[in-house]
Amino acid sequence: MCGRYTQTASLKDLQARFGFAASGVEELKARYNLAPTQDAPVVVQEDARVLRLLRWGLIPSWSKGELSANILINARAETVAEKTAFRASFRRRRCLVLADGYYEWPSGPGTGKVASRVVLKTREPFAMAGLWDTWKPDDGPEQSTFAIVTTAANDALKAMHERMPVILQKGADETIWLDPHAPPDILTKLMAPSSAPLEVYKVSLAVNSVRNDGPECIAPA
C-alpha cells in the first residue's frame, strides 16, 4: 500500500519535469509527510496537462454519507478496471500523483515497525499512477479527490511490504496513462512493479505523526 509520501520539489522543477500548465497554482509547499485527506499536487489531462491540488482519498461521485466513511486512498491494479468504486475513473479520469518518495513501516527485529523511505536512486521526482473523481456532498461544495494505484512489490521491495505504488516510467508511460483514449490492455501493462533503480533508507520516527511535516521526516535515522 501507500499511506504516506513526500513531494519536496519546487513548482518550477515539477513543471520542467512533467510539462504541465500551472493553472492557478502559484506555489507549492514542500511536503515531507503527505497523509490521506490532505491536498496534494496531481497532473490531469485537459486540453493540455494541468496541475491541480486534489484531496487524497478518492470518494466516488455516487457516494452518499459522511466523507470519512468513504475515502479510498489506494486502488489495487488487479481489480481497478472492475471494482465499482474505481472503474469509471480508470476509464476516464486518470492522473499523475507527483512525489519524490514514499514511506513504509517494515518490522524490525525486536523493535517493532521501523519507518523507511523509498526513493529513486537519482532522487528525482516521479509520477505514481492515480485515479480521480469529483464528489458533491448534500450540504457543501464539490470536492475533487484521488487514489494511488498499487501493485505487487518488486523483488527489491517485497521483503519490506507485499505492495508498492505503481511508479510510471518517465516519458511515454506517463503520457499514455493520461491519455483518455488509451486502451485498457495497454494501461494494464503499465501497472507493473517498477523496474526503476530504487533506494530504501530508515528515517526518523517523526514521520509517524501527521503533525510533523518538516525535513526531519526524511533525514536518515
C-alpha positions as CSV (number, residue, x, y, z in Angstrom):
1,M,0.0,0.0,0.0
2,C,1.0,3.6,0.0
3,G,-0.2,5.5,3.1
4,R,2.3,8.4,3.3
5,Y,4.6,10.0,0.8
6,T,6.8,13.1,0.1
7,Q,6.8,15.8,-2.5
8,T,9.5,18.4,-1.8
9,A,10.4,19.6,-5.4
10,S,9.6,23.2,-6.3
11,L,6.8,24.2,-8.7
12,K,9.4,25.3,-11.3
13,D,11.2,21.9,-11.1
14,L,8.0,19.9,-11.4
15,Q,6.8,22.0,-14.3
16,A,10.1,21.3,-16.1
17,R,9.9,17.6,-15.4
18,F,6.2,17.0,-16.1
19,G,5.4,19.7,-18.6
20,F,2.1,21.0,-17.1
21,A,0.4,24.4,-17.1
22,A,0.5,25.8,-13.5
23,S,-3.3,26.6,-13.9
24,G,-3.7,29.0,-11.0
25,V,-1.3,27.2,-8.6
26,E,1.2,29.9,-7.7
27,E,3.5,28.0,-5.4
28,L,3.8,24.6,-3.7
29,K,4.9,24.0,-0.2
30,A,7.4,21.2,0.3
31,R,5.6,18.2,1.8
32,Y,7.6,15.8,3.9
33,N,4.8,13.7,5.3
34,L,1.7,13.8,3.0
35,A,-1.2,11.9,4.5
36,P,-4.7,10.9,3.5
37,T,-7.4,13.7,3.5
38,Q,-4.7,16.3,2.7
39,D,-4.5,18.2,-0.6
40,A,-1.7,17.2,-2.9
41,P,-0.4,18.1,-6.4
42,V,-1.6,15.9,-9.3
43,V,-1.4,16.3,-13.1
44,V,-4.6,15.8,-15.1
45,Q,-5.1,15.9,-18.9
46,E,-7.4,18.6,-20.1
47,D,-6.7,20.5,-23.3
48,A,-3.1,20.3,-22.1
49,R,-1.5,18.9,-18.9
50,V,-2.7,20.8,-15.9
51,L,-1.6,20.8,-12.3
52,R,-4.4,20.5,-9.7
53,L,-4.4,20.3,-5.9
54,L,-6.8,17.4,-5.1
55,R,-7.6,15.7,-1.8
56,W,-6.0,12.4,-1.2
57,G,-8.7,9.8,-0.6
58,L,-11.0,9.1,-3.5
59,I,-14.7,9.5,-3.0
60,P,-16.7,8.1,-5.9
61,S,-19.2,10.6,-7.4
62,W,-22.1,8.4,-6.4
63,S,-21.1,8.2,-2.8
64,K,-23.6,9.0,0.0
65,G,-23.0,9.8,3.6
66,E,-20.0,11.1,5.6
67,L,-16.8,11.9,3.8
68,S,-14.6,9.9,6.3
69,A,-16.6,6.8,5.8
70,N,-16.0,6.7,2.0
71,I,-12.4,7.7,1.3
72,L,-10.2,5.2,-0.6
73,I,-6.5,6.0,-0.6
74,N,-5.3,3.1,-2.7
75,A,-6.7,1.2,-5.7
76,R,-5.4,-2.3,-6.5
77,A,-4.1,-2.6,-10.0
78,E,-5.5,-6.2,-10.3
79,T,-9.1,-5.0,-9.8
80,V,-9.2,-1.4,-10.7
81,A,-10.9,-1.9,-14.0
82,E,-13.8,-3.8,-12.5
83,K,-14.3,-2.5,-8.9
84,T,-17.4,-0.2,-8.7
85,A,-15.5,2.5,-6.8
86,F,-12.8,2.9,-9.4
87,R,-13.8,1.6,-12.8
88,A,-15.3,4.9,-14.1
89,S,-12.2,6.8,-13.0
90,F,-9.9,4.2,-14.5
91,R,-11.7,4.6,-17.9
92,R,-11.8,8.4,-18.0
93,R,-10.1,10.1,-15.0
94,R,-6.5,9.1,-14.6
95,C,-3.8,11.4,-13.1
96,L,-0.2,11.6,-12.2
97,V,0.4,11.8,-8.5
98,L,3.7,13.8,-8.1
99,A,6.1,12.5,-5.5
100,D,9.8,12.1,-4.7
101,G,9.5,9.3,-2.1
102,Y,7.1,7.2,-0.1
103,Y,7.1,5.6,3.3
104,E,6.7,2.1,4.6
105,W,6.9,0.6,8.1
106,P,8.6,-2.8,7.8
107,S,9.0,-4.7,11.1
108,G,12.5,-4.5,12.6
109,P,13.9,-7.3,14.8
110,G,12.8,-6.7,18.4
111,T,12.0,-3.1,17.8
112,G,8.6,-3.1,16.2
113,K,7.9,-1.2,13.0
114,V,10.7,0.9,11.6
115,A,9.9,3.8,9.3
116,S,11.7,3.7,5.9
117,R,11.6,5.9,2.8
118,V,11.7,4.7,-0.7
119,V,13.2,7.0,-3.4
120,L,14.6,6.8,-6.9
121,K,18.4,6.4,-6.7
122,T,18.6,9.6,-8.7
123,R,16.4,11.4,-6.1
124,E,14.3,12.8,-9.0
125,P,10.6,13.4,-8.7
126,F,8.4,10.6,-10.2
127,A,4.8,10.0,-11.0
128,M,2.6,7.5,-9.2
129,A,-0.4,6.3,-11.2
130,G,-3.6,7.9,-9.8
131,L,-7.3,8.0,-10.3
132,W,-9.5,10.9,-9.5
133,D,-13.2,11.8,-9.2
134,T,-15.5,14.7,-8.1
135,W,-18.0,14.2,-5.3
136,K,-20.8,16.6,-4.3
137,P,-21.9,16.4,-0.7
138,D,-25.5,17.3,0.1
139,D,-24.5,20.4,2.1
140,G,-21.3,21.6,0.7
141,P,-19.2,22.4,-2.4
142,E,-17.8,19.8,-4.8
143,Q,-14.6,18.0,-3.8
144,S,-12.1,16.5,-6.2
145,T,-10.3,13.6,-4.7
146,F,-7.8,10.9,-5.8
147,A,-6.4,7.5,-5.0
148,I,-3.0,6.0,-5.7
149,V,-2.9,2.7,-7.7
150,T,-0.8,0.0,-6.1
151,T,0.6,-3.3,-7.5
152,A,2.7,-6.2,-6.3
153,A,6.1,-5.2,-4.9
154,N,9.1,-5.8,-7.0
155,D,11.9,-8.2,-5.9
156,A,13.9,-5.4,-4.2
157,L,11.0,-4.3,-2.0
158,K,8.8,-7.3,-1.4
159,A,10.7,-8.2,1.9
160,M,9.5,-4.8,3.2
161,H,5.9,-5.0,2.0
162,E,3.9,-7.1,-0.5
163,R,2.5,-3.9,-2.2
164,M,4.0,-0.8,-3.8
165,P,2.6,2.2,-5.6
166,V,2.6,2.0,-9.4
167,I,5.6,4.2,-10.4
168,L,5.2,5.1,-14.0
169,Q,8.2,5.2,-16.3
170,K,9.3,8.7,-17.2
171,G,8.0,9.9,-20.6
172,A,5.8,7.8,-22.8
173,D,4.2,5.8,-20.0
174,E,3.1,8.9,-18.2
175,T,1.7,10.3,-21.4
176,I,-0.3,7.0,-22.1
177,W,-1.6,7.0,-18.5
178,L,-3.1,10.5,-19.0
179,D,-4.5,9.7,-22.5
180,P,-8.3,9.4,-22.1
181,H,-8.3,7.1,-25.2
182,A,-5.6,4.7,-24.1
183,P,-6.8,1.0,-24.5
184,P,-7.4,-0.9,-21.2
185,D,-4.9,-3.6,-22.1
186,I,-2.1,-1.0,-22.6
187,L,-3.0,0.6,-19.3
188,T,-2.9,-2.8,-17.6
189,K,0.7,-3.3,-18.8
190,L,1.7,0.0,-17.2
191,M,0.5,-1.1,-13.8
192,A,3.5,-3.5,-13.2
193,P,6.1,-3.5,-10.4
194,S,8.6,-0.7,-11.0
195,S,11.9,-1.6,-12.7
196,A,13.5,1.7,-11.8
197,P,16.5,1.7,-9.6
198,L,15.2,2.4,-6.1
199,E,16.8,3.1,-2.7
200,V,15.4,2.4,0.7
201,Y,16.7,4.1,3.9
202,K,15.5,4.3,7.5
203,V,14.1,7.6,8.7
204,S,13.2,9.2,12.0
205,L,10.1,8.2,13.8
206,A,9.0,11.8,13.5
207,V,7.2,10.6,10.4
208,N,4.8,8.5,12.5
209,S,2.8,11.6,13.4
210,V,1.0,13.5,10.7
211,R,1.6,16.7,12.7
212,N,5.2,16.5,11.7
213,D,5.9,17.7,8.1
214,G,9.4,19.1,8.0
215,P,12.8,18.0,6.8
216,E,13.3,15.9,9.9
217,C,10.9,13.3,8.5
218,I,13.2,12.4,5.6
219,A,16.5,12.7,7.5
220,P,18.3,9.3,7.7
221,A,17.8,7.7,11.1
